């Protein structure tokens, strides 16, 4: 991905790299008790396809820390 580009690389190679990385992350999460989450899966599919950037993905799936 070009760091100066507004959109992620949509080449077949870049999509394959993102797919492999997300598949490995999902497998690790499943081993730790992950259950299906439609919001996460939708965001992951959009990230893999190159529709959203890594920062946009993070904004969709990471909850801000709760302060007490």
Secondary structure, 3 states (H helix, E strand, C coil): CCCCCCCCCCCHHHHHHHHHHHHHHHHHHHHCCCCCCHHHHHHHHHHHHCCCCHHHHHHHHCCCCCCC
